[in-house]
Amino acid sequence: MPEVELVYPEGMEPVYANQILIRFNDLGEYVVDAFVSTQGQARSQVRARLVMTPQAVRSLLRALARSIARYEERFGPIPEPGDDLARDLFGEARDGT
């Protein structure tokens, strides 16, 4: 793919998300919704939506795999999320004694 110069709009703000929902529609496009999920919160507002072709999603998957490998070489393994979200986010509970 040829190199593309990206132009960022002035004042563009980053969007933080800690969760994504990925699905595909009847047109064969992938829809990726990004949102912030907080423990105990029943609803979350979608902060950004990407609509992508299957080919673009496959390219994203490959790019993410390469990026994760480089990240882990530099910072160490990324821990896998477990079944206990609170423990994963806040660590093991201590009884205070």
Secondary structure by P-SEA (a helix, b strand, c coil): ccbbbbbbcccbbbbbbcbbbbbcccccbbbbbbbbbccccccccccbbbbbcaaaaaaaaaaaaaaaaaaaacccccccccccccccccccccccc
